Amino acid sequence: MNEDILAGKWKQVIGKAKETWGKLTDDELARVEGNSERLAGLLQEKYGQSKEEAQKSANAFFDRHK
């Protein structure tokens, strides 16, 4: 699934993201809008992950929720 489709279904996927990363708020997740780079940035900020770790985590999440 490309990011355009995921962005359209993002509101449905937010609950799964919240389960995965409990430190992220609903507002923060809403701003992600299905964009893996935005999600990776939040993971870096909230969880102290490196850029590479955060992008890997975000990509894995999006792959699981196709």
Residue pairs with C-beta under 8 A, 6 or more apart in sequence:
1 62
1 66
3 34
3 35
3 36
3 62
6 13
6 34
6 62
6 65
6 66
7 33
7 34
7 35
8 34
9 34
10 32
10 33
10 34
11 30
13 34
13 65
14 26
14 29
14 30
16 61
16 65
17 24
17 29
17 32
17 39
17 61
18 24
18 26
18 29
20 61
21 42
21 43
21 46
21 47
23 46
23 47
24 42
24 46
28 42
28 46
29 42
31 38
32 38
32 39
32 42
36 55
36 58
36 59
36 62
37 55
37 58
39 54
39 58
39 61
39 62
40 51
40 54
40 55
40 57
40 58
41 54
43 49
43 53
43 54
43 57
43 58
44 50
44 51
44 54
47 54
49 57
